[in-house]
Amino acid sequence: MKQKKCTTLSGTGTTSIDVCRWVQSLVQLHARIAPRFARPEPRRRALAYLQGIVSETSRKNGWQLAEHAGEARPDGMQRLLSSAVWETDGVRDDLRHYVIEQLGRQGAIVAIDETSCLKRGKKSAGVGLQYCGTTGHVENCQVGVFLSYVTSRGHSLIDRELYLPVDWCEDADRRRAAAIDVSRYAFGPSRNWRCR
């Protein structure tokens, strides 16, 4: 007989006090990362984005997140993720510190995993014929490598990096067209790219 899967402990219920505490925590987290945004508009939209991500909205794409934020079009959410000026590495560092504070250090481990996204075209950063874990075959896809922090209190993603296939590493024009920041990578003597 298949066991029933539960996402919460049986016998416990979410109370309005829990919800208020979660809202306060999200606002405090946003206040922590807010200085990393150059302008007030993306700073405000970042909070709306986070609220959408943790909401019960069934799909978390630009349209649904914009609708959740009360916006008529997804342009603002898409601009936040694609062209708004903010310190992505600084936000990542702030979130990493927050996660460690919340989950603790005792017995902590880190887990590395890759996730593949199937693609149709050839212009998305890092896209190419490579092993796709989603399908188990060589496919046209992007591959992201993610680092998770895990303790007995929970787990969270704390870092990420785009995997660049060799043909991308050797094609400066292609990297430039996809806005890949080459300063994040170093060209090694074995003709392999690695993060600095």
Sequence and secondary structure as in RCSB ss.txt:
>XXXX:A:sequence
MKQKKCTTLSGTGTTSIDVCRWVQSLVQLHARIAPRFARPEPRRRALAYLQGIVSETSRKNGWQLAEHAGEARPD
GMQRLLSSAVWETDGVRDDLRHYVIEQLGRQGAIVAIDETSCLKRGKKSAGVGLQYCGTTGHVENCQVGVFLSYV
TSRGHSLIDRELYLPVDWCEDADRRRAAAIDVSRYAFGPSRNWRCR
>XXXX:A:secstr
      SS TT    HHHHHHHHHHHHHHHHHHGGGBSSHHHHHHHHHHHHHHTS  S  SHHHHHHHTT SSSH
HHHHHHHT  B HHHHHHHHHHHHHHHH STT EEEEEEEEEE SSS STT EEEEETTTTEEEEEEEEEEEEEE
ETTEEEEEEEEE   HHHHT HHHHHHTT  GGGEEE TTS EEE 
